[in-house]
Amino acid sequence: MTNMTHARAILDRLIAFDTTSRNSNLALIEWVESYLSEYGVTGHRVANEDGTKSNLFATIGPMVEGGVILSGHTDVVPVDNQDWSSDPWITREESGKLYGRGTADMKSFIALALAWVPEFAKGAKPIHLAISYDEEIGCLGAPAMIEQMRTSVRAPRLAVVGEPTSMRLVTGHKGISVYKVEVQGAEAHSSLVNHGISANEHAVDLMHSLVELSRELKAKADPDNGFDPPYPTLTIGVMQGGEAANILAGHAQFQFDLRCPPGFAPDELLAPFKALCEALDKELSARFPQAGASFEKLADAPPLSDDGSDDAIAFVQRLTGENMPPAKVSYGAEAGQFQQGGFPTVICGPGSIEQAHQPNEWIALEQLEQGTRFMERLAQELA
């Protein structure tokens, strides 16, 4: 069996696990552990608090310095209400493409890394697999694994996070912070506005202030920073509130994310908004004891920069054979967390982000072939 064929078989198996972020990923983790054990490799779990999900990291080859981390996340986004033309949990090949949820983002990279375990095991330098959970909902799983790897893995040369980049080298991504705002009002008949508090009304005011902030950030952008778009983006993705048109809304909540290039501090940008929420909380609770407002950070992942990554960049350029300047991307990823953990880090993986999260998600077979050549050259570098 060729490595390409082996990777395809592993990908079929990985896609079959419904690892949507709301679900457990333990069945997939158990399968990977069993696969690694066939080659004498022991994985180390780093579970979440209730044990329903887990990261997994493992060293293939000798425990010496100078190895390479290959990192990927196991979770995928939902397929709910998407118009798929085939079962999203079964890979389907058609016209040079493989269809299935996670083919592009990012089980193909994990499959390629696993397919090359037998070759990596022969190397003089190790490969450190790092497989995470809950990347899609705020990069929540990886930090605990990275913290353990800092003390148990001997000084890797670099980390490669295999997000879909069409095998192009990426040296920068935006950070992402996710927040939830809740407003508790006081229900009353909508004709008696002085007898209650509309949570919706105050939530709209708060959202308006965020829209104004978003416009300010856009106006102050550095157009030459390499990101598209170049400015920090603030988007309100969830809005909920009220029960009926003729009732003052008793409760409203919304969630938003802020995605910043390196050099921005999200907490500083949002400090005036946080103060606004605190002032509103005091104002509303003074009128009705049950009323108020809260502001909560749900997730916070740092950006990736190219600082201190010259050796990592040159190393991966040899593997890809790429002569183009490294790119930057506007999506968030775990690469910034690996860099924050002290590992020189880049992003490079098969598939395109344009196919990720879509119905009929797909990866071109040609991308798997490029990924196979990448792993082959990596094994040669570590031999």
C-alpha positions as CSV (number, residue, x, y, z in Angstrom):
1,M,0.0,0.0,0.0
2,T,1.4,3.4,-1.0
3,N,1.4,6.3,1.5
4,M,-1.2,8.1,-0.6
5,T,-3.5,5.1,-0.6
6,H,-2.8,4.6,3.1
7,A,-3.7,8.3,3.8
8,R,-6.9,7.9,1.8
9,A,-8.0,4.9,3.8
10,I,-7.3,6.7,7.1
11,L,-9.2,9.8,5.9
12,D,-12.2,7.6,5.2
13,R,-12.1,6.4,8.7
14,L,-11.6,9.8,10.3
15,I,-14.5,11.3,8.3
16,A,-16.8,8.6,9.5
17,F,-16.5,10.0,13.0
18,D,-19.1,12.7,13.6
19,T,-16.9,15.0,15.6
20,T,-19.0,18.1,15.3
21,S,-17.9,20.4,18.1
22,R,-21.0,19.7,20.2
23,N,-20.2,16.0,20.2
24,S,-17.5,14.0,21.9
25,N,-14.4,13.2,19.9
26,L,-13.3,10.2,22.1
27,A,-14.2,7.5,19.5
28,L,-11.8,9.1,17.0
29,I,-9.2,9.5,19.7
30,E,-9.5,5.9,20.7
31,W,-9.1,4.9,17.0
32,V,-6.0,7.0,16.6
33,E,-4.5,5.5,19.8
34,S,-5.1,2.0,18.5
35,Y,-3.6,2.9,15.2
36,L,-0.5,4.3,16.9
37,S,-0.1,1.3,19.1
38,E,0.4,-0.9,16.0
39,Y,3.7,0.9,15.5
40,G,4.7,0.9,19.2
41,V,3.7,4.5,19.8
42,T,1.9,5.6,23.0
43,G,-0.4,8.6,22.9
44,H,-1.0,10.9,25.9
45,R,-4.5,12.2,26.4
46,V,-5.3,15.7,27.8
47,A,-9.0,15.7,28.5
48,N,-11.5,18.4,29.1
49,E,-13.0,18.9,32.6
50,D,-15.8,16.4,32.3
51,G,-13.8,13.8,30.3
52,T,-16.1,13.9,27.3
53,K,-13.4,15.2,24.9
54,S,-9.7,14.9,24.7
55,N,-6.5,16.1,23.0
56,L,-3.9,13.6,22.1
57,F,-0.2,14.0,21.6
58,A,2.4,11.4,20.8
59,T,6.1,11.3,19.9
60,I,7.1,9.1,16.9
61,G,10.9,8.4,16.9
62,P,13.5,9.1,19.5
63,M,12.8,11.6,22.3
64,V,15.5,14.1,21.3
65,E,15.6,17.8,20.5
66,G,15.1,19.1,17.0
67,G,11.8,17.3,16.1
68,V,8.7,18.7,14.4
69,I,5.2,19.1,15.8
70,L,2.4,18.3,13.4
71,S,-0.8,19.6,14.7
72,G,-4.5,19.3,13.7
73,H,-7.9,19.6,15.3
74,T,-10.5,16.8,15.3
75,D,-13.7,18.8,15.5
76,V,-15.7,20.0,12.6
77,V,-18.5,22.5,12.1
78,P,-22.2,21.3,11.9
79,V,-23.9,20.1,8.7
80,D,-27.3,21.1,10.0
81,N,-29.6,22.7,7.5
82,Q,-26.9,22.5,4.8
83,D,-27.8,21.1,1.4
84,W,-25.5,18.1,1.0
85,S,-25.7,15.9,-2.1
86,S,-24.3,12.9,-0.3
87,D,-23.8,11.6,3.3
88,P,-21.3,14.1,4.8
89,W,-19.8,11.3,7.0
90,I,-18.9,9.1,4.1
91,T,-16.1,10.3,1.7
92,R,-17.2,10.4,-1.9
93,E,-14.8,10.7,-4.8
94,E,-15.9,12.5,-7.9
95,S,-14.0,14.3,-10.7
96,G,-10.8,14.5,-8.8
97,K,-12.3,15.6,-5.5
98,L,-13.1,14.0,-2.2
99,Y,-16.3,15.2,-0.5
100,G,-17.1,14.9,3.2
101,R,-17.3,17.0,6.3
102,G,-13.7,17.6,7.4
103,T,-12.0,16.7,4.2
104,A,-10.6,20.2,3.8
105,D,-10.8,21.4,7.5
106,M,-8.8,19.5,8.5
107,K,-8.8,15.7,8.8
108,S,-6.8,15.3,5.6
109,F,-3.7,16.7,7.3
110,I,-4.2,14.4,10.2
111,A,-4.6,11.4,7.9
112,L,-1.4,12.3,6.0
113,A,0.5,12.6,9.3
114,L,-0.8,9.2,10.5
115,A,-0.1,7.5,7.2
116,W,3.6,8.5,7.5
117,V,4.0,7.2,11.1
118,P,5.9,4.1,9.9
119,E,8.4,6.2,8.1
120,F,8.7,8.8,10.8
121,A,9.5,6.1,13.3
122,K,12.7,5.4,11.4
123,G,14.0,9.0,11.8
124,A,16.9,10.4,13.8
125,K,14.7,13.3,14.8
126,P,11.1,12.8,16.1
127,I,7.7,13.9,14.9
128,H,5.3,15.0,17.7
129,L,1.7,14.6,16.8
130,A,-0.7,17.0,18.5
131,I,-4.4,16.4,17.9
132,S,-6.9,18.8,19.6
133,Y,-10.6,19.3,20.2
134,D,-12.9,22.4,20.1
135,E,-10.8,24.5,17.7
136,E,-13.9,25.5,15.8
137,I,-15.6,27.1,18.8
138,G,-12.7,29.3,20.0
139,C,-9.5,27.1,20.1
140,L,-10.5,25.9,23.6
141,G,-8.8,22.5,23.7
142,A,-5.2,23.0,22.6
143,P,-3.8,25.2,25.4
144,A,-3.9,22.5,28.0
145,M,-2.1,20.1,25.6
146,I,0.5,22.7,24.6
147,E,1.2,23.3,28.3
148,Q,1.9,19.6,28.9
149,M,4.0,19.4,25.7
150,R,6.2,22.3,26.9
151,T,7.4,20.2,29.8
152,S,7.3,16.7,28.2
153,V,8.6,17.2,24.7
154,R,12.2,18.0,24.1
155,A,12.7,21.4,22.3
156,P,11.1,20.9,18.9
157,R,12.5,22.8,16.0
158,L,9.1,24.0,14.9
159,A,5.4,23.3,14.8
160,V,3.4,23.0,11.6
161,V,-0.4,23.5,12.0
162,G,-2.1,21.9,9.1
163,E,-5.0,24.2,8.5
164,P,-6.1,24.3,4.8
165,T,-3.7,26.7,2.9
166,S,-3.5,24.8,-0.4
167,M,-0.1,23.8,0.9
168,R,1.1,27.4,0.8
169,L,3.2,28.6,3.7
170,V,1.3,30.9,6.1
171,T,3.2,32.9,8.8
172,G,0.4,35.0,10.2
173,H,-3.2,34.8,11.3
174,K,-5.5,37.0,13.3
175,G,-6.4,36.4,16.9
176,I,-10.0,35.7,17.8
177,S,-11.9,36.6,21.0
178,V,-15.5,35.6,21.5
179,Y,-17.9,37.4,23.9
180,K,-21.4,37.1,25.2
181,V,-23.6,40.0,26.4
182,E,-26.8,39.4,28.3
183,V,-29.4,42.0,29.3
184,Q,-32.0,41.1,31.9
185,G,-35.1,43.4,31.7
186,A,-38.5,43.4,33.4
187,E,-41.5,42.1,31.5
188,A,-44.6,44.3,31.2
189,H,-47.3,45.0,28.7
190,S,-45.8,46.8,25.7
191,S,-48.3,49.7,26.2
192,L,-46.9,50.3,29.7
193,V,-43.2,51.0,28.9
194,N,-42.8,52.8,32.2
195,H,-43.8,49.6,34.1
196,G,-40.9,47.5,32.9
197,I,-37.6,47.4,31.0
198,S,-37.2,46.2,27.5
199,A,-34.0,44.1,27.4
200,N,-34.1,44.2,23.6
201,E,-34.0,48.0,23.6
202,H,-30.8,48.1,25.7
203,A,-29.2,45.2,23.8
204,V,-29.8,47.2,20.5
205,D,-28.0,50.2,22.1
206,L,-25.1,48.0,23.1
207,M,-24.9,46.4,19.6
208,H,-25.0,49.8,18.0
209,S,-21.9,50.9,20.1
210,L,-20.1,47.8,18.8
211,V,-21.0,48.6,15.2
212,E,-19.6,52.1,15.7
213,L,-16.4,50.5,17.1
214,S,-16.1,48.2,14.1
215,R,-16.3,51.2,11.8
216,E,-13.6,53.0,13.7
217,L,-11.3,50.1,13.5
218,K,-11.8,49.8,9.8
219,A,-11.0,53.5,9.3
220,K,-7.7,53.2,11.2
221,A,-6.5,50.1,9.3
222,D,-2.9,49.6,8.1
223,P,-3.6,48.6,4.4
224,D,-0.1,47.2,4.0
225,N,-0.1,44.6,6.9
226,G,-0.8,41.7,4.6
227,F,-4.2,40.7,6.0
228,D,-7.4,40.7,4.0
229,P,-9.2,42.6,5.3
230,P,-6.4,44.5,7.0
231,Y,-8.4,45.8,9.9
232,P,-9.7,44.1,13.1
233,T,-13.1,42.8,12.3
234,L,-16.0,42.8,14.8
235,T,-19.1,40.8,13.9
236,I,-22.3,40.1,15.9
237,G,-23.1,36.5,15.1
238,V,-26.0,35.7,17.5
239,M,-29.0,37.8,18.6
240,Q,-31.8,36.5,20.8
241,G,-34.4,38.3,22.7
242,G,-38.1,38.6,23.6
243,E,-41.1,36.4,23.6
244,A,-43.8,38.4,21.8
245,A,-44.3,41.7,20.0
246,N,-46.6,43.0,22.8
247,I,-44.4,42.2,25.8
248,L,-41.4,44.2,26.9
249,A,-38.6,41.7,26.4
250,G,-37.5,40.2,29.7
251,H,-34.2,38.9,28.4
252,A,-31.8,39.4,25.5
253,Q,-28.4,38.1,24.6
254,F,-26.0,38.4,21.7
255,Q,-22.6,37.1,20.9
256,F,-19.8,38.6,18.9
257,D,-16.3,38.0,17.9
258,L,-13.3,40.3,17.5
259,R,-10.5,39.2,15.1
260,C,-7.3,41.2,15.4
261,P,-4.0,41.2,13.5
262,P,-0.8,41.0,15.7
263,G,-0.2,44.2,17.6
264,F,-3.8,44.8,18.9
265,A,-5.0,44.1,22.4
266,P,-8.7,43.0,22.3
267,D,-9.3,43.8,26.0
268,E,-8.0,47.3,25.5
269,L,-10.1,47.9,22.4
270,L,-13.2,46.7,24.3
271,A,-12.5,48.4,27.6
272,P,-14.9,51.3,26.9
273,F,-17.6,48.8,25.9
274,K,-17.1,46.8,29.0
275,A,-17.5,50.0,31.1
276,L,-20.7,50.7,29.2
277,C,-22.1,47.3,30.2
278,E,-21.1,47.8,33.8
279,A,-22.8,51.2,33.9
280,L,-25.9,49.8,32.3
281,D,-26.0,47.0,34.9
282,K,-26.0,49.5,37.7
283,E,-28.7,51.6,36.0
284,L,-31.1,48.7,35.3
285,S,-30.6,47.0,38.7
286,A,-31.4,50.3,40.4
287,R,-34.8,50.3,38.7
288,F,-35.7,46.6,39.1
289,P,-33.6,44.2,41.3
290,Q,-33.8,41.4,38.8
291,A,-32.6,43.6,35.9
292,G,-29.0,44.1,34.8
293,A,-26.4,43.5,32.1
294,S,-23.3,41.2,31.9
295,F,-20.3,40.9,29.6
296,E,-18.4,37.6,29.4
297,K,-15.5,36.4,27.4
298,L,-16.1,32.9,26.0
299,A,-12.9,32.3,24.1
300,D,-9.6,34.0,23.4
301,A,-6.9,32.8,21.0
302,P,-3.8,34.9,20.2
303,P,-2.7,35.8,16.7
304,L,0.3,34.3,14.9
305,S,3.2,36.5,13.8
306,D,6.4,35.7,11.9
307,D,8.6,36.9,14.8
308,G,11.4,34.5,15.6
309,S,10.3,32.1,12.9
310,D,13.0,32.5,10.2
311,D,14.3,29.0,10.6
312,A,10.8,27.5,10.7
313,I,9.9,29.4,7.5
314,A,13.1,28.3,5.7
315,F,12.5,24.7,6.8
316,V,8.9,24.5,5.5
317,Q,9.8,26.3,2.3
318,R,12.3,23.4,1.6
319,L,9.4,20.9,2.1
320,T,7.0,22.7,-0.1
321,G,9.4,23.9,-2.8
322,E,7.6,27.2,-2.7
323,N,9.2,30.4,-3.9
324,M,6.4,32.8,-3.2
325,P,6.5,35.0,-0.1
326,P,4.7,33.6,2.9
327,A,1.0,34.5,3.2
328,K,-1.2,35.8,6.1
329,V,-4.8,34.7,6.7
330,S,-7.7,36.4,8.5
331,Y,-9.1,33.3,10.1
332,G,-8.1,32.2,13.6
333,A,-6.2,29.0,14.4
334,E,-4.2,27.2,17.1
335,A,-0.9,28.3,15.6
336,G,-0.8,31.5,17.7
337,Q,-1.3,29.3,20.8
338,F,1.7,27.1,19.9
339,Q,3.8,30.2,19.2
340,Q,2.7,31.6,22.6
341,G,3.8,28.3,24.1
342,G,7.3,28.9,22.9
343,F,7.3,26.9,19.7
344,P,8.3,28.5,16.4
345,T,5.1,28.0,14.4
346,V,3.8,28.2,10.8
347,I,0.7,27.0,9.1
348,C,0.7,24.7,6.0
349,G,-1.8,22.1,5.0
350,P,-3.8,20.6,2.1
351,G,-7.1,21.9,0.9
352,S,-8.6,25.3,0.6
353,I,-10.3,27.4,3.3
354,E,-12.8,28.4,0.7
355,Q,-14.2,24.9,0.7
356,A,-14.2,24.7,4.6
357,H,-17.6,24.9,6.4
358,Q,-19.5,24.6,3.2
359,P,-22.1,22.1,2.2
360,N,-20.4,19.4,0.0
361,E,-17.0,20.3,1.5
362,W,-14.3,18.9,-0.6
363,I,-10.5,18.5,-1.1
364,A,-8.8,18.0,-4.4
365,L,-6.9,14.7,-4.8
366,E,-4.1,16.8,-6.1
367,Q,-3.9,18.5,-2.7
368,L,-3.5,15.1,-1.0
369,E,-0.7,14.3,-3.5
370,Q,1.0,17.6,-2.5
371,G,0.6,16.7,1.1
372,T,2.1,13.3,0.5
373,R,5.2,14.9,-1.1
374,F,5.4,17.2,1.9
375,M,5.4,14.3,4.4
376,E,7.9,12.4,2.2
377,R,10.4,15.3,2.3
378,L,9.8,15.8,6.0
379,A,10.7,12.2,6.7
380,Q,13.8,12.7,4.6
381,E,14.8,15.8,6.6
382,L,14.4,14.0,9.9
383,A,16.2,10.8,8.8
